[in-house]
Amino acid sequence: MNAGGGLGQLVGDDAGHGVGRGEEAPRHLVGVADDHGDGHGLAQGSPQRQQKAGQDAGPRVARESPEWNALFPLAAAPLELGDLSDLARRQGQGQEQLRGDLALASGTTADRSYDVHMATTGANLACQSCHTTRNHRIAGKGSDLRATDLDVKVECTKCHNAAPHDDSNLNKHTARVACQTCHISVYGRNASDSAATEATETHRDWTKPHTTSSGAIHPTPTLANDLKPEYKFWNGYSYNQNLGDSAAIDPSTGTYATSRPEGAINDAASKLFPFKYKTAYQPIATSLSKLIAVDTGVYFAAGNLDSAVKAGLVNMGLSSGTPYSMITTDTYQLITHQVMTKDRALTCNQCHGTTAQMDLKGKLGYAMKGTQSSTCRQCHGAEDMPSFTSLHNKHVKDKKYDCAWCHTFSRPERGLRAPGN
């Protein structure tokens, strides 16, 4: 369950997307989920465009009521790092379902290189050090989750200043590049002192039930270690698929999108962030193009997908005989934990000199606005292309030319010369 939402918001366990509804859910619906896990919001009646920090929709179970304590027994006391294992156990999950940047080792490791903030030999921070709590409400969320429980931003500048580097060129990045982008270049890493693997789930197949080590029946996950993030510009808003919405294929991935961070290179509110990309094989009502919220109470009992789908259809107010098929969905999940030591931060060449880590020109919008020849001839004749550093030192640092001279975006906050000036 997602302790931030309340019974009326979240109908599901965290073994599925977390299917929300705009009305209070009857008891037999608790345990409905659809695909990926980690609390992605398929919400009925809630806005599709959801803000990173804001209040959620739908009625709530009264906090500290018997119903609340039964649903969220961990919410009554401050969360300790050791509670991560209890949280995963209560959700019926292995640690690989914990988003790829937060594993059980995060609560116990002494490996500072695994996480400089949470390791006992590092800053040894508690969850509440970053996630402000007020009256049982908790700040912070990912890009794919429902609206935040507490409208307080979780930002690196709570502890670090906005210009944290000795190098001014690096400090220029912080206005448009999130700290996590350079400081979490790999996720799903293993802690050196953990006996368990911190491999993360990258795909979930509901057609293949399997019995976990705890004896629970879950859909089969595909796990992986040491993955490079996908990079997206994000402005704090997200598109999240709502329960009952018509699902559509994203042409860029060829899969059905359930969550997308919103933002763009020319959006002044956007920064470049790292994301985990995750897929699932799940049912859809074929003629309606609606994702089906699998009834996990049925699925977890015997692993019978057909029965769980039919029960889910009924829960959604549809006929159990509604035709369905299996399709692949995907989601992007914000990565923000497991910050590496500073000596392992990305170097300039890893971003600007190669596409091995990220494709700035091809995927992220940093390509020239025209051919090299036509772009250069705005100001001078054809010349040999120098290195990235030499080119930008001459045109940006020395001549103070804005990015828009050569690209399709601008950086007005830097006070550079715009084209025509």
N, C-alpha and C positions, 0 to 999 in steps of 0.2 A: 504494500500500500504506500501511497505517497502522503506522508504526514502533513504536507503543506496544503492539501486540497480539501479534506473533509469528505464525508461519505457521499454527499450530493454531487461532488465534483468528480471523484475518481471511482470508477467501478472497475476493479481489476486488481491484479497483484503486480508486482514489479517484474514478473516473468513475461509480461506482455507490454504493449505500448502504454497501458494504463488508459482505459477507455472511459472518458468522462461523460457525464450526462447533465442536462440542465435541470433535472428534478431529482428529488431525493430518491435513492435507489432502494427497492425492497430487498430484504435479506437474501433472497435466492439469487440476486444479481451480483452480490459480492463475490468476486472470483472470476469476473469476465475480463478477458484480455485479448489482444489481437496478435502482436508479433514480436517486436524487437526486445522489449525489456527496458529497464531503467527509467520507466515512468514517462515515456513520450505521450503527449496529450492528444488523444482523439476525443474531442469534446463536443457534446451536443449542445447547441445554443450558445456557445462561447465564441468570441471573435476569432476569426482565422488569423488575423494579424495580431500577434500577441507581443506585448512589451516585455522587455527583460525584467524590469522592476515595476510591479503594479499589483493591483488586487485581482483575485480570481473571481469567476462568476459562479453562480449556483448557491443553493442553501448550504449551510454548514451544520455539522453536529456540534452541539454546545461543548466548548472546551472544558475539560476536567469533569464532564458528565460521565456516568457509567459507560455510555456508548463510546465516548471518546477514548477513555482509558482502555476499553476492550480492544479498540481498533489500533491505537497508537500507544502501547505501554511504555515506549521509550521517551515519549514526549513530556512526561511528567517531571523528568530530572534532566540536568545538563548532560549533553552527550559527551562521553569520554571516547578517546581514540579506540580503546578496546571494545567499545560497543559496535564497531564496524562488523565484527564477526557475528555478533548477536543480531544485528540488522540484517545481514545476509541470510542468517539461519531462519529468522522469522519470515523473510520473504521467500523462502524455499529456494534460494539461489546459491550457486557456487560463487566464489569471489570473482570469477571471470565475467560475471554479469554486472559488475560494478563499474561500467563505463570506460574502462581502458586506461584511466589515469588515476584510479582510486581503488586499491586492492586491500585485502586484509593486512598485508605487510605494512601499509601506510600507518597503521596504528601501533606497530611494535618495533619496526626496524631501527637499527642503529647505523644503517648504511646511509651516510650523508649524501653520497653521490646519487642515491635513488630518489631522495626528496629532501632538499635542503631546508624546507620549512617544517616538515612533520617528523623527520628522523630525530631520535633522541639525542644524537650527537650533533644535530644541526640546531635549528631554532626551537625545536621541540614544541611546536605550536599545537594548541588544542583547536578543535573545529571552530569554536566560538571566537578565536583570535581574529578570524576573517569574517565569519558568518555571524553578524550581529543578531542578538536575540532580544525581543521585547514582548513580554506577556505571552510567551509560548509561540511567538511567531519568529520565523527564521529567514534572514536575508540570504539571497543568492540563489541562482538557478542556472541551468544550462540553456542552450539555445533551443532545444527541442522539448522542453518541459512546459507545463502549464504556467500561468501567470504566477509571479512570485508571491510568497506568503507575506513578506515584509518589504515595503517600498524603500529600501536602503541599498545603495549600490555596494558591491564588493569590489574594491579596486586596489591595485598594487600601491597606489599613492597614499594609502592609509599608513603605510610604514616607510615607503621609499618616496623620494621627491621626484618631480616630473622630469628632471634632468640628472639621472643617476650615474651617468658615465663620465669618465675623465675626458673622453674624446667627444668633441662638439659634433662631429659628423654622426656619431652614434645617437647623440641626444636629439638630432633632427628627426630621427625615425620615430620617436615616441608619440608624436602627434597622430601618426597614421598607421603605425605598426604596434600591435599589442605586445606586451612584454613576453607573453607565453610563446609567441611565434618564434623568437630567437632562443628562448631558454627551455623550451620543451620540444626538441627536434625529433624525438622518438618516444612512442608510448607503448604500453604493454611490456615494459621492461621488468626483469626479475630483480628483486632485492638480493644482495649477495648473502644475506644471513637468513633467508627464508627457505624453509624446506619445500614449501609448495610453489607451484608455478604461478606467476602473475599474468599468464597469457590471457588475452581478452577475447571476448566473443565478437566475431566479425560477420557471422551469418547464423540464422536460426531456421531450421526446417521442421515445420509442424507436421509433416507427413511421416516423420521418423521419430516416434517416441522412444525414450531411453530412460532407464532407471539410474538416478544419481546415487552418489555414495551415501546420501542420507536416506535413501529408499524412496524418494519422491520420483514421480514420473513427469518428465519434462520433454519438450521438443529437443531434438539433437542440435547442439551448437557446433560451429566450426571455430576453433581457437587459434590464436597466433600471438607471437611475441615480436617485439622490436619493430614496430610498424612506423612508417613515416606518415605524418598527418596529411590531410587534404587542407588546402588553404582557401579561405573565403573572406571577402570584405563583409563585415557585420556591423550594423548600426544599433544593435540592441533589440531590434524587432525580429520576429520570426513568422513564417507561414507554417501553421500546423494543421494537418488534415483533421477535420471534424467528423465524428460519428454521424453517418447519414449523408455526408457529402459525396458527390460523384468523384470517384478517383480517376486520375489521369496520368498517363505516362509522361515522364520528363524526357524530352528528346535528347538531352545531353548525356543521360545515363542509360536510357532504354528501360527504366524501371518505374514503378509507381512511387511518386514522392509522398512521404508522410510528414516530412519536416524540412524546412529550408531556412537558413539564416538570411535575412534581408540586408542588402547593402550593395555598394558599388564603389569603384575606385574614385569616381568623381562626386561621391556623397560626403559632404563635410563631416557628418556624424559617424562615418564608418572607419573602422580600423581593420587591418589584416589580422585574422585569428587562425589558430590551428583547430582542426576538427577531426574527429573519428568518423569514418564512413562505414556504415553498417547496413547489411541487407537481411531480408527474411523472406521465406517462402510460405505464403499464407493464403487463406481463401478469400474470394471475392464473389459477391452475388452477380453472376455473369450478365444477366439482362439489365440489371440496375446500375452496374458499375459502382457498387458500394462495397467497401471492405467490411468483412464480417468479424464481429467481436466474438472470437471463440470463447465458449463457456469453459473456463479452466477448471471449475469445480467438477465438470464431467471429464475433461481431458486428463486431469491429474489423478483421477480415480482409477482409470484403466488404460489410458493412452489411446482411446478410440476417437480419432479425429472426426469421423463422419457424425457420430452422436454429438460431439462437442459443437460442431458447426451447426447442426440442426437445432440444438438447444440455444445456441447463440442467435440464430435467426429469430426464434420465438421471443427471446429476450429483447430483440430489436423491434418487435411488433410485426414481424414478417412471418410468412408461412414456413413451416419446417421443410416443405417440399420445394422451396425456392431453389432453382438450379444454381450451382456454384462451381467454380473452377479454382485452380491454384495459380497464383501469380507472384512475382518477385517485387517486394517493396524496398525502399531504402530510407535512410535518415542520416543527418549530420549531427554529431554530438560534440559540443564544445569541450576542448581539452584545457584544463587549467591547474591540475595537480601534478605532482612528480616533477617539480622544477629542478633542473640539473645544476651542478656546480658551475660557476661562471666560466671556468676554463673549457667547458663543453658547450658553451653557447655557439650558435651559428656564426661563422666568419663571413666577411663581406663576399668573398669569392663563392661560398656555398650557395648564396642567393643570387648574386649578380653575374657570376662567371660560369655557371653551369645550370642545367635543368634537373640535376639528379635529386635535389631536395624540393625545389618548387619551380614552376614554369612561369616566371614573371611576365614574359612577353606573350607566350601562347595562351595561357589560361587566365591571367590576372590583369591584363589590360595595359601593360607597360610597353607594348610595341610602338614603334614610330607611327605617326598618323598617316604617313605616306611612304613611298619608297625612300631609300637612303638618299638617292640623288635629288629627288624633288624636295625633300625636307631640308637638306643642306643648302640647296640653291635659293632658299628664302633669303639667305644672308650673304652667301659667297659661292664660289665655284666648287666643283667636285673636289673632294680631298679624300685621302686614305682615312679609313675609320680607326681612330686611336682606341686605346683601352677604355673601359667603362670609367675608371677613376680619372684618367687624363681628360676624357671628354667632358665629364661633369665638373671637374675642377675649373676648366677653362670657361665653360658656358654658364654654369650655375654659381659656383663660388666666386669667380673673378668678374664675370660680366653681368651677373645677377639676372640671368634670363629665367623666366618662369617655365615650368614644365610644358605649358601649352604651346610653346614655340615648336616643340618636336613631337608632342604626344596629344592625346585627346582629352586630357585632364589637366587641371590646374591645382596649384597649392598656394592660394591667396594668403594663408596665415604666415607665410615666410617673407612677405613683402618684396617679392621679386618683380621684375619688369615684365608686364604682360605684352603679348604681341600688339604692335601698333603704337607702343609707348617708347 
